[in-house]
Amino acid sequence: MIVKTLTVTNKLGVHARPAGMIVDITGQAKSDVSIVYEGSKANAKSILNVMMLAIPAGSEVKFEVDGEDEETIVQQLEQLFNDHFNEEPC
């Protein structure tokens, strides 16, 4: 299992489009992927679960990835967060 903490660096936080981008990555994963924010843990393969966390800009989120493709999934998530979800950074 890989546990990776990432910071939301786009101005609007994890709204519908970034949540969809997260699910685009996690949905194709063979691994189990959870997202944790302020003590709430959700299935990162569900757009509704990700959006329900209402993660604002500047927040730290933790991904727990467990499975055969965990390294690839973590790298893709890290790149997505580093690219600010292709939006304006904070």
Stockholm file with secondary structure:
# STOCKHOLM 1.0

chainA/1-90         MIVKTLTVTNKLGVHARPAGMIVDITGQAKSDVSIVYEGSKANAKSILNVMMLAIPAGSEVKFEVDGEDEETIVQQLEQLFNDHFNEEPC
#=GR chainA/1-90 SS CEEEEEECCBTTCSCHHHHHHHHHHHTTCSSEEEEEETTEEEETTCHHHHHHTCCCTTCEEEEEEESTTHHHHHHHHHHHHHTGGGSCBC
#=GC SS_cons        CEEEEEECCBTTCSCHHHHHHHHHHHTTCSSEEEEEETTEEEETTCHHHHHHTCCCTTCEEEEEEESTTHHHHHHHHHHHHHTGGGSCBC
//
